[in-house]
Amino acid sequence: MTSAPQHELNQLAGLAFAKGHGTGNDFVLVDDPRGEITIGVSAVAALCDRHQGIGGDGLIRAVRSDSIPEGAAILSADERAEWFMDYRNGDGSIAEMCGNGVRVFVDFLIAQGHVTLEHGDALTIGTRAGVKQVARTDNGYAVDMGPWEFVFPEAAQEKAIDSLVQTRGLDVNRPALSVSMGNPHTVVALADDDELKELDLTHIPSVRPVPPQGTNVEFVVPSEPLVTDGVGNISMRVHERGVGETQSCGTGACAAVVATRRWAAGDGPDQHQADEWNVQVPGGTVVVKFIPSPDGREHVELSGPAQIVARGVIAGA
């Protein structure tokens, strides 16, 4: 009997793909400029299956914005957004945005010959979380992730916590703060690295109240001291909605810094005003910066590496 993943892969026989990652957050990438390839939920899950498929935290389809409805809506707002990142979680569900994924997406567009991007120049990309500007740097790419906001603003402003989280490896519920980076995140502060290492993130953490669209959950350990020479430092592990634990999460790193900075505000102005942060994740390090914006809202910039590591064709049975 043919397994379910193998059946789905058979339907995609002959499909060319690439494999890429940003600090260990890995993706299957498909080039589909005219939006002609249909990859359903179960087919995405089969491709991302780490045992019977290619393996990945998600699937990224590169499509011209004018070829799909979501992209056409983006073009009406910004005609520069020629390319749209159609991103799915590893279980096939739709995700609004992925900070590591958009860097890998731009690297893929360059590798495919669709765009050229000199160091210091930026490319406008359409996503389900709106338009993103991605600049090429000496060490990869920097993404203007746009403004951050609290998921539950009234509770967050008053208490700096708005949720309780329970997961395996923690003996009691822990207070948390939910932050939106275009997609939802719930951030939990831990006491030390030992607590971080002991977490069992093979199961979905319990979050109460849970944001309306579900949530990614970040577990964070602040460094001691938190800020050195004007730069903040934290370590993080993450359970991603629709995926499980990943080696990195770009939007999660941004949310973790927002929450940490909010918690540290009571410890003195130097803590609160750090504008650059190093976030250590299992797959490496990403950098989060707070930047001013003409729209008057504080934006977050995420920078880090991106790499295409393999190419292939789905064989089928």
JOSULPE-V96353 format. One record per pair of residues at least 6 apart in sequence whose ideal C-beta (glycine too) atoms are under 6 Angstrom apart, sorted by the first residue. I is the first residue (numbers start at 1). J is the second residue. Records with the same first field share a line. If there is no record, write none. Layout:
BEGIN
I: J / J
END
This chain:
BEGIN
5: 46 / 49 / 52 / 53
8: 42 / 43 / 46
9: 46 / 314
10: 316 / 317
12: 314
13: 314 / 316
15: 314
16: 313
17: 28 / 30
18: 29 / 308 / 311
19: 309 / 310
20: 27 / 29 / 104 / 308
22: 100 / 103 / 104 / 304 / 306
23: 248 / 281 / 283 / 284 / 286 / 304
24: 247 / 248 / 283
25: 57 / 100 / 246 / 247 / 248
26: 56 / 57
27: 56 / 58 / 60 / 101 / 104
28: 47 / 54 / 56 / 59
29: 60 / 108
30: 61
31: 62 / 112
32: 61 / 63
33: 64
34: 67
35: 63 / 67 / 68
41: 92
44: 59 / 88 / 92
45: 91 / 92
46: 53
47: 53 / 54 / 59
48: 56 / 90
57: 90 / 243 / 246
58: 87 / 88 / 89 / 90
59: 88
60: 87 / 101 / 105
61: 86
63: 84 / 86
65: 71 / 74 / 75 / 81 / 84 / 126
66: 72
71: 84 / 126
74: 81 / 126
75: 81
78: 131
80: 124
81: 124 / 126 / 131
83: 125
84: 126
85: 102 / 105 / 125 / 127
87: 95 / 98 / 101
89: 95 / 242 / 243
90: 243
91: 242
93: 242
96: 128 / 129 / 182 / 183
97: 127 / 129 / 182 / 183 / 251
99: 250 / 251 / 302
100: 248 / 250
102: 132 / 143
103: 141 / 306
104: 306
106: 123 / 134 / 141
107: 306 / 308
109: 115
110: 117
111: 308
117: 123 / 136
119: 136
122: 133 / 135
123: 134
124: 131 / 133
125: 132 / 134
129: 182
132: 143
133: 144
134: 141 / 143
135: 142
140: 304 / 305 / 306
141: 306
142: 301 / 303
143: 302
144: 299 / 301
145: 181 / 254 / 300 / 302
146: 299
147: 297 / 299
148: 179 / 181 / 258 / 300
149: 180
150: 156
151: 178 / 180 / 184 / 211
152: 162 / 178
155: 162
156: 162 / 177
160: 262 / 263
161: 175 / 177
162: 177 / 178
163: 176 / 178 / 186 / 207
164: 173 / 208
165: 174 / 176 / 188 / 205 / 207
166: 173 / 206
167: 205
168: 200 / 203
169: 198 / 199 / 200
174: 188
176: 186 / 187 / 188
177: 187 / 259
178: 186 / 211
179: 185 / 255 / 258 / 259
181: 251 / 254 / 255
183: 251
184: 211 / 213 / 215
185: 216 / 218 / 252 / 255
186: 207 / 215 / 217
187: 218 / 220 / 255 / 256 / 259
188: 219
189: 220
190: 196 / 219 / 221
193: 221
196: 221 / 237
199: 219
201: 239 / 245
205: 217 / 239
207: 215
214: 241
216: 240 / 241 / 252
217: 239
218: 236 / 238 / 252 / 256
219: 237
220: 234 / 236 / 256
221: 235
222: 234 / 260
223: 233
226: 232 / 264 / 271
227: 271 / 274
231: 276
232: 274 / 277
233: 278
234: 260 / 279
235: 280
236: 256 / 279 / 281
238: 249 / 252
239: 245
240: 246 / 249
247: 282 / 283
248: 281 / 283
250: 302
253: 279 / 286 / 288
254: 288 / 300 / 302
257: 277 / 288
264: 271
265: 272
275: 289 / 290
276: 289
277: 288
278: 285 / 287
279: 286 / 288
286: 304
287: 303
288: 302
289: 301
290: 298
291: 299 / 301
293: 299
END
